[in-house]
């Protein structure tokens, strides 16, 4: 075929203990938006890292524009016209947009010229961006634009985008899709990595589906249903979480006029947050990344303290109590960052079970740890939540993201919380595991626990929440029942406008 | 081409084996250095590692020295290792050691010439208190004003040395010493001395304390919540905060404990092997203990072994200096190699070495 851009044949890459990519072959046409679909750990990242020259394959060939393509490093890949927008941005908060872009260039032009080109490109592709603004002041969506423009300035023939919409509001997603469609018209190919099936159906022309490192199917996302794609990706039939309709109990958690200053200069301060959660209720807190989610979790878990009356549990003021005192009365939490916050990477699962479980599970007497009992607790988490690991003596970082997430959430659920606060409970977790986690959260609510679920996945929030509120620049919107909320209303709430107005 | 590949988990075999490998590499590199200096490398290594313990000529003198030197190193290093595990860097154990010695000795000298058996226990308490108090200076500055404990504790060593000089020359000077600097000899007065418990072994109360500290530290790190919190803070400060660890309390405990143990080591030294408060009775145990702590991988049993090994290189090094005429600097370089190789081969616990192309094509 003459309009073939990238042809991949038999790529294989093995890491100790796991074959990340096993004989992967697929091809991308010129001017095509090609989706790379797969669960976490399916090998998507390894595959694109090989295309971008970050990782070298053990076996296999790549051909770009009918010439052998074996980039030794990202610079070589860029020179051949391959650009990549990463999921995690590599930008310096304290520099402005143009300075950040210049840092990634081989021969950066003068600042003024560069600023002019940035403005040109941003206008041409409908990505409004002021080159003189500080990156620290930009929203996540705007930061992504910086990364995209950095790539477009190289005039790439293939643009790789790793989960680009995970940080965007629905409105921002629309803007991004317009840009991508324009690029496609101009003949640029896009390799689009995601596990959000509706998006893929909306924008992609072809989809390659990976499972456990192998290509399991190539499909046309326009004709296949989201359910079919999901089942190809997971390899089994999906279980939809069920919610028992029930009466809500008394107010369990009450937050009154809670304000905290952020610890880091580029963090978000919480500004007079008010919320109420009843027994059996799931309050979904939406918001684009970096709008105060971490700070809200810290204020509820006890990692950051406030005045006693700003957090009230079952009528008792606890705003000034630390994490362990709160655990004692049943306020448990699971932060977003699994490694290094919810769990210590180089400690065993048994030790990580002790990390939050010591109080409620009575794992220590007079300060002396009962390791036998702790190990049993860890084993129970592993078996009840289907955590795939050879055993509790293995270190947390040896687990895949999804499995560790199941462990971290399971650890809190098994402690019978009165109030459970979770941030991004299914972030980076495969579809089957995500469904299990959501079901476990719903079961907990059915048993009378008050839940606060902070998430950037709106589908997830709509699926499990009773009520919904949005965080924007540290403000929490009014709480509204999920039933009857439209996507537009949610978008406005996420954008800071009060939907009730 | 050689390249490193990160292991999924730290290798347990290599964790245990790297110190042995480091010692072997040190012997090879050290041997080459001694050969370059024109000495027989095998003889030099034998003089350093074998003769102090087994040679008929020297062992009667040098064998007890092993415990005399290892005792304070182990005692101080155990205290330091707790803080190091939690990412709290007390570099000023030498100062805490000096102040402990001054405080303990001052009690003994103040009560001189009483013969009460109570004096020595009170001296022990005073020694521990002195070291603790000196360590509280960086601790409180850190918790209150967020100062860097590395700098504060290190600079306080030089303050302590000046204080020591002043004490030896005036306040604690022996009134019957004919104007010579230095205090009365504590080890020659029954009530204030730290004698050998078993004659000819070098075993004194301080060595006993060192062994007890090893056992206590082992129990605490492995069985107690405080030890867990220390390890957790070192591994992942944010996870520790999430687990409800109070960082201020941890800083006070870690710096306090290491200060108290260093102070004890100073007291045992000044009332035993050194005998008196003199301008230069301290010989750098507080700094060497940092090396011992790392050589022992911050593990109590490892520190016990590392303390003994380090003491051996000191004694053997001295022996090699006057027997073979090796320069003192070469002995220090030799000890430096040990730490260098240990840290160097450390990479094997977390990485595996692959030889050949990076799996291309």
Interface residues (C-beta under 8 A of the other chain):
Chain A: X13 X14 X16 X17 X56 X57 X58 X59 X70 X301 X302 X303 X322 X323 X324 X325 X327 X335 X337 X340 X341 X342 X343 X344 X345 X346 X347 X351 X354 X355 X356 X358 X364 X367 X368 X369 X371 X394 X395 X397 X398
Chain B: X5 X7 X8 X9 X10 X223 X224 X225 X226 X228 X231 X232 X235 X236 X238 X239 X240 X241 X242 X243 X244 X246 X352 X358 X359 X360 X361
